[in-house]
Each structure stands twice: as C-alpha cells, then as structure tokens.
Amino acid sequence: MPKFYIDLSPPIPNIPKFADKKQVDVIYPLIYPYAYARIKYVPQLGDLIYFVLEPKLTDTEKQALELIEEGLKEVLNVGFSRFKDVKKALEYLEDNVQFVMSELGIDLPDESYNKIMYYIFRDFIGLGPIEPLMHDPFIEDIECSGVNIPVFVVHRIFGNLRTNIIFKDEEEIRKLIEKMAQRAGRYVSYAEPILDATLPDGSRVNATYTSDITTRGPTFTIRKFRKEPLTPIDLILNGTATPEIFAYFWLAVEYKRNILVIGPTAAGKTTFLNAILMFIPPTARIVTIEETREIQLYHENWIPAVSRPAFGLSGYGEVSLFDLLKASFRQRPDYVVVGEIRGEEAYVLFQGMASGHACLSTMHATDVKAVVRRLITPPINLPPSLVELLDIVASMIHFKDKSGSIRRVLKETYEIMEVYQNGDVKYNVPFRYNFARNTFEFYGTSYVFKKISKEYGISEEELWEELKIRARLLRKLAELGIRDYRIFTKIIQAYYIDKNYVLSYYGLR
C-alpha cells in the first residue's frame, strides 16, 4: 500500500494582472496534488467565481470512503487537536485507515486509495469542505452565511468572491462549528450559541450555532492569519505607497511619533501598520496588544500579547485589550502597539502618549475629521488636548481596478497640528494619492519634521536629506526584490548600526 503524500504549502503562485475581469481564469494548488483553486469569470453570473477543484470519486470509491469513515469512528481514540504536527496526525490517521481496510477486506488501486485518503484527511484532520480554503495564501476571510448559500471568500487580489462550496444541511455546519470550537479549546452549544475563538494556526473564528440566533441557519466567519507579513518592499511593489512615503514613516517611527492607521474594513490597515513597525530600532522594547495575533516582527525585545474572551456565560477569565494595555505600561516599553482601538482602551493609549511612549494603532474611520469625532465623543470621550498628541493619521483605502483586481493604497497622510473643543482639526497633508493620475503627490512641507527638529535638535534640512537617502535604499531593495520580512528587518537594523556600510554594500555611496 503506498504512503499517502500531500503538500500543504505549495509555492505561492504569481497571479498576473488582467486588463479586464472577463479575461480572468487562473488555477493554482491549495493542497497539492489534490485540491486546486480556479478563479474565472462566469458570464451567466456576470462575476468572478472561486471554484475549489477536488478529485472526483466513482460510486465504488464513495462507498469505500463511507465504510472506512464509519470504521474510523469506531477505532480512533485520540482527538486530532492533540497533535501539534500535521505529519504525525496524518501518520496516525493512515495507520488506522489501513487497519480498518484490512478488517473490512477493502482492497483499492493506488489512485483510488490516494483520493480516498485525501477526503479522509480533509474531513478528520482538516475542516471538511473548507479545508482547501484554509491553505490559500490569498484568502483573508471565509464567510458562511447559512444553509444553501454559497460560502464567500475575501481574496487579496480579486476581493469578495462566491465559491462553489454550499452547505446543504444545518447539522453539517453545526458539526463544523463544534470541531472549530474543540480545536480552539472553547465550548459552544444551544445554551452558549456564540463562538469567538482562535484556531491553532492563529485564525480567528466567529460563529453562531443555532438558527434562532441567525435565522438562515448556523453561520461562521474565519479571519485567516498571515504567517509571512508584507514588508514595505512588498507594498512599494504593489503600489500601496512610494519609497519616499515609507522613508517618511521610517523617520517618524525612529523619532517615536504617535501614528494611527485608519480606513474601512479590508483596506490594509494592519498590513500597513505591520510594515512600518519593521522600521523600529533593533534594541527598542516593543509591546503589541491584539485580539487576534496578526502582527509579526523580527525584533528580539518584543512582547506579543493577545486578549482572551471570558469562559462561558459567567464572564470569568476575560483578559481585555484594556487590561493588557494598562499592564503594558508597567513593562517600560519604548513602543506600544494596539491592533485596533474601539473603546475604553483608547484613553489608556493616549495616556501612554502623554507619558512619552510611542504609540501606534489602527481604527475604522474614513478621514482625520472622522477620527477626531470618534475620539472626542462617547464612548471614547477624550479631551482635545490628548488627541493633539497624535502626530500622524495614515488613511488607507481599497478599490477595484478595471480588471476586477483589488488595489490598496495610502490615500492620504495627515499630520495633526491642533484639535479644537468643537471637534474641528487643523492638519497638514504631506502626501496624497491622485486617483485620476494614479500617482502619489508630495506637497512639500511636513509639520512632523518641524516637531522632530525642535525636540531632537536636528535641522529640517537634515531630515529631508535623510529621507532622500532612505528612499534610495528602499528603492534599491525593491529593485532587488527583497521581500522576506526577516531579511528586510536585518537590513534596517544594520542601517541603524552602520549606515555607511549598508549604503556602500548596495552601491549607494
């Protein structure tokens, strides 16, 4: 009997740009060599559809699969959530499959055996029909809105896409939600029908278990965790911002400016925040606080903290962002990063700014005026004098181009100058994206550079000259395609230690 083999991390494909979404037809592996994604334009629906392609089973193979799965339920005595290594879980599963086949007298050709093993892996170790989606590096969210409704995904390039996966039975969705709860070490039932948990791979799941809560049937949304964060080089090559803009943020981060990244859902706020955090000096102490672990850094002196929901209905055991944020300031951080501010944690964050910590975060808002209104009105209710401690607001936006591809760009950079009691705000805009020309425009002045000059005794001319030098370095790294966040961070850290050596190494001296 052959040893079953799958590749759960096939090479990430290079998806070409299309002039028109009607031309889109791409295929790439998800679980090699059995499951593939195919994204193509379907004229009857007038839109792009995400197809999960899996092996087709003959009637004989379907019968064998049902018999083996029933037999496995009798002999398996260890939950797969106990296995930290997928390979070991797969070995244990395959040993039991071969035992069941021997006991039932089932003999299969190699091709049939491998196809059946794929489905057994998918259903026992994986998350059933959505398991291939969990291995797509381009998917951000997986959304099931009920029974007989297509599962939707949020694709990094093509945006919201319906898939060919449809759950026909409420019980099937409930069993999947139970499996996710078990994997996350949580509990869900008719008495406690809402699940909010983190899966072992770091993905965040929110689910409703009963149809009296969501009337179209049980639902779930999975926010996937990106293992390899995008660097400033990735974002330069993607057209999110220019080397000059990232050089500006490099200086702002180095000189401990307080930065808030804003925008609508899926605009790339956390991605941009993570990218500029790579500019933090190598010896700085960093504390990051999130509900779901998304920020990835390559700094040694970094404490990543994650909030914890309460156990059951009692509320016992909850550790909120607010709790973690209060505790973080006792850890003497140089930089405090909060994944997203929405409520009471904002007050503590701004108090941290007042006490000299560099604070960075994200918020759902459309522009700087909306940010100020949210901060000075209930439930946050900050005084304008505290809001003035915010130095920079970076506004992200996402939109579809003519090909149907998603573009994420830094729409505007606001520098806070003054906040008034009535909620008005005086600000400067050093950079802005011009949608008509598809270019980033620079307006020639920086209020933040004036503040840095005053606080650190560095002339503005020196700061602008340094910006040009760093922009040249970033442009060179983009030309060389240095995308790995570990290598990129090492280069930035080396720049802090020996600037001239790094510039000479890359032929910029």
Secondary structure, DSSP 8 states (H G I E B T S, - for coil): ------BSS---------SSGGG-EEEEEEEBTTEEEEEEEETTTTEEEEEEE-----HHHHHHHHHHHHHHHHH--S-GGG-S-HHHHHHHHHHHHHHHHHHHT----HHHHHHHHHHHIIIIIS-GGGHHHHT-TTEEEEEE-STTSEEEEEETTTEEEEEEEE---HHHHHHHHHHHHHHHT----SSS-EEEEE-TTS-EEEEE--TTTSTT--EEEEE---SS---HHHHHHTTSS-HHHHHHHHHHHHTT--EEEEESTTSSHHHHHHHHHTTS-TT--EEEEESS-------SSEEEEE-B--BGGGTBT-B-HHHHHHHHGGG--SEEEES---STHHHHHHHHHHTT-EEEEEEE-SSHHHHHHHHHSTTT---HHHHTT--EEEEEEEEE-TTS-EEEEEEEEEEEEEE-TTS-EEEEEEEEEETTTTEEEE-S--HHHHHHHHHH---HHHHHHHHHHHHHHHHHHHHHT---HHHHHHHHHHHHH-HHHHHHHTT--
